[in-house]
Amino acid sequence: MAVGRGKKATLASVAAQANVSKITASRAFSQPDKVHPETLQRIRETAEQLGYVVNAAARNLRAKSSKTIGIVNPDMANPFFGGLTRLMTLEAQKMGYDTLVFDSYESQETENRIIDKLIGYNVDAIILSVISNDHHYHPVYLNRLETLNIPIVLVDRELDSSHCSGVYIDNLDCGLQAGRWLLEQKAQRVVVVSGPENSNVARERVTGLQAALQGKVASLEVLHADFFMDAAWQETSRWLANNAPPDYFVGCNNQISMGIIKACIEHKLKLMKGVSLFSIDEVSHAGIYGFHFPCISHDLQEIAWQALNLAVRRVTDNDSKSGKVIVRGKVIP
């Protein structure tokens, strides 16, 4: 016979069992220093026996500040976003804030639902990497967050919104640095595998590469895929089926670089011998397989600290305005 779930313990049931008023029981969890030590111990022991857990969401709704920051990323499986989220959570803890972390799975519907949920939890601020790389993407929730005076800090993907602060990678400089490094290696045939043409991130990285390489190499070709491994693999594999390998492939992010690697292996090319790879973003754990790919490395610790600093400043200082921080990458040869 199936066992049903027991009745959920409430603050009232804890108060009754501990023989105190509901106000005293509530104070034991919200202002324990104002409760007599013996009474406090009795209430807490009773709560543990009954399995009572404080309803933080309900408390946050009543409080002016929840000391909680929402973090929303589009793809936690991507080491860039996964690692960054971990560091932002640790930085938040240092500043006395909890975090609520969500993955939007690159879905606009999911992103909208998450923002509604975070508003319901009365978060103090939201750190957001939106699902779109389009600078002109303008989801309706931006207006709602501005009306509710909930600060937003955008990370990596910029939007045209005066209400949003942001921490962004200098994508044009990433392309310039990558191009200069390729010239130092005397590369002549270069194929760039990029994200979508309407992506601001992809466009700036490609523009930087073109500015550095155009007219200085024998050939420079740009393939437009997406910022996912499978799309990059398919586009690179299609190109290799009809062309001789270049001196260098350039992957415009870590997932694209993984797709390039997969395509090269599929076409039986010896990486860093038959064809070389430069990645904008580090290729995680490549060293395990005996490879080290030259890349542009981004300081995730710096990005995390800047994002939290902007969020907390907007929360604690009513006169603080939205701001922008640009973080430059570094070539790791």
N, C-alpha and C positions, 0 to 999 in steps of 0.2 A: 504494500500500500504506500503510495507516495506521501512524503512528509511535506506539509505546507510550510510556507515561510511564517516565522513568528511575527507578532505585532511589533512594529517599530517603536523603540523607546522614545519618549518625548521629555522635554524639560519639565513638564508638569508631573510626569510619573517619577522622575528623579527627585523632584522636590518633595513629593508625597512620601516616597520611600525613605528619604533622608530626614523627614520630619522638619522641613524648613519651608519658608515661603518661596514662591516661584521667583520673586525678585532676588532673594538671597542666592538661589541656585543659579540664576542668570549671572549675577555678579561674580560668582565663583569662577566662571569661565571668561568673563570679560574684564573684570577688575579684581583679581584674586587677592591683591594686597589690601583690599578693603573688607575682607572676610576673615573672621577669627580662625586661626590655624587649625584648631580641632574641628570646627564646622567645615572648613574647606576640605580637610582630609576626608571627612565623612561623606561629603557631597561627591567628591571625586571617586571614592571607593564605590559608592552606590552607582554612579554613572558607568563605571567599568563593569560592575556586576550585571547591569541591565543592558549593556552594549550601546549606551547613548553616545552619539557623535554630534558635535556642535555643527549646526547648519550654517556653514560659512557664507554660502550664497545669500541666505536670508539676512544674515548680519550685515553683509556688504551693502545690501539694498537700503538698509537703514542708516548706514554710516556715510559721512561726507567723503571719506577716503577709504578704499578697500585695501590699500597697500599691495595691490595686485596689478601686474602688467600683462596684457595679452600679447602673445607672439604668434604670428600667422605666416607660414612659409608655403610655397607652392609645391615643394617636392622634397620631403625629408630624407628620401632615399639618396638624393644627391649629396655627396660628402661635403660640398660647399655649404649647403643650407643646414644639413644635419650637424656639422661641426660648429657652425655659427650659432645655431640655436642653443647648443650645449653651453657655449661660452657666454651667451647673453643671459642664460639662466643663472650661471655662476656669478656674473657681474651684478645681476638683480639682487641676489642673496646678500652680496656684500653691502648693497645700498639699503637693505632692509625690506625688500619687496619679494613677494612670491610671483610666480609666473603661471599663466595658463597657456599651454602650447597646442597649436592646431596645425594640421596639414590640409591645405585646400585641394591637393591633388590636381592642380592646374585646372580646376573647375570653377567657373563663375558662379554657378548655383551654390556650390559648397562654400565658396568664399563669402557670398552674401549671407548664408545661413550662419556661418561662424561669427561674422561681425555682429549679427543680431544677438547671438548667444552671449558674446562678450559684453555687449551693451547691457543685457539682462543681468550679468554678473557684476555690473557696476565697476568695471576695471578703471583704473586711474588713467591709463594710456594704452595705446596699441602700437606695437612695432610690426610692420607689415611689409612683406614682399608680395606684391600683387601678382595675379596670374598672367597678366599681359605685359609684353615687352613694348607695347605701343605707348609712346609718350602721351598721346591724346586719349587714352583709355580713361573714362570718367564714370566709375560705378556710382549709383545713386546713393549708396550709403555714405559717401564722403560728405554730402550736404547734411545728412542726419548727424554725423559725428561732430561736424562744425557747430550745428545748432545746440547739441548737448555739451559742447565745450570739452570733448574728449580728445586730447592731443594724439596726433598720428605721426609716427616716425617711419618713413619709407626706407627700405634697405635694398640696394642693388638696382632696383627698377624704379625709375623716376616717373612721376606723373605731373601734369600741369595743374597744380593746385596750390594756392597761396596758404591754405590752412596746414599743409603738411610740411614737417621738417624732413630731412633726409640725410642718409649716409650712402654715398655712391662711390663706385670704383671709377677711376679716371680711364675710361675705355679707349678714348683716342690715344692717350699716352701708352696704353697696353699695346696697341697696334704699332705705334711708332717704335717702341722698345723692341718688339718682336722683329720688325723689319730691319732695324739697325743691326741686331744680332745676326740675322740671316745674311746680311751683307758682309759681316765680319767672317762668316763661314764660307764666303764666296759661292753662295747658292745661286744657281742660274735658272732652274725650272722650279717654280713654286706654285702649289695648289692650295688655296685656302678653302677650308670647309667651314661655312658660316651658319648662323641661325637664320630665321626668316628675314626676308627683305624689309618687312615693315617693323622689324625690331630695332629700337634705338640703340640697344647694347651692341647688337651685331653690326649695325651700320657704322657706328663710331669705331669699332675695332677694325673693321675692313678699311675704313677711310684712313686710319693711321697706317695700316700696312701698305696701302696703295701709295700714300704720300712718301713713305720711306723707300719703296721698291720700284715704283713706276719709272721705266726708262733706265733702270740700273740692273735689271735682270733680263735674261733672254725671253722668259715667258712668265706671266702671272695670271692665273685663272681663279675665279671665285665660284664655288659651288654653294648654292643655298639649300640647306636642309632644315633642321630644327635643332633645338638645344637638348635633344635626347639621343641616346646611343643608337637605337635601332634606325632612326631616320638618317643619321650620319653614316652608319654602316651601309645602308642601302644605296645612298647617293654616291659614296666613295667606291663601293663595289661596282656600281654601274659605270662609273668613270674609268676605273681600272680595266674593265672588260674591253674598253675601246682605245686605251692610251697606254703608252709606256710609263712606268713609274717616274714621278718627278724626283728632283733632289730632296725636296722637303714638302711634306704636308704640314699645314698649320691648322690645328683645331681651335676654334674660337671659344670653346669652354671645355671643361673636363669630360663631360658626357660625349661631346662630339669627338674628342680625342680617343675615347674608348671605342667609339664606332669606327674610327679610322684604323685603329689597331686590329679590330676584328676583321675588317675588310682586307687588310694587308696579310693577315694570317690565312684567310680564306683563299687569297690569290698566291699563297706560298712565297711571299716576299719576306726576306730577312730584315727585321726591323733594325734600324740604325746601321744597316750595312747596304742592303739593296735599296732601301728607301729610309729617309730620316723623318722624324716628327718633332715639331715644336708645338707646345700646348699653352694656350692662354688659360691658366688654372693648372694646378698640380694634378698629375694622374696618381690617384691614391694607391698606395701599396704596390706600385710598379716594381719597386726594388725586390720584392719577394720573388718575382719571376726573372730577376737578373737584368732588368732594364732601369736606366735612369734617363728620363726624357727632359731635355731642356724646356724650361717653362717660365711663364710669368707667375710668380707666387703672390698671393694676396694675404695681408696680415689680418687674419680673422679676429685675433685678440683686439686689435685696434678698432676694427669695425664694430665689434660687440660693445666695447667700452664707449665709443662715440655714440652709438645708438641709445644705450641706456642713459648716458649723460644728457643727451638731448631730451629724452622722454621725461626723466625726473626733473630736469630744469623747468620744463613746461608745466609739470604737475605742481611743483612747489612755489613757483614764482608766477603770479598772475600777470605780471607785466612782461614776461618773457615772450618774445616773438619766435615764429618759426625760423629755423636756420638750416643751412646746408653744409655738410662736411664732405670733402673729396679726399679719398684715400688712394695713393698711387701704388701700383704693383712693383715688383722687383724681379729682374731676370735672375733665374737660378740656372747657370750654364751646365 
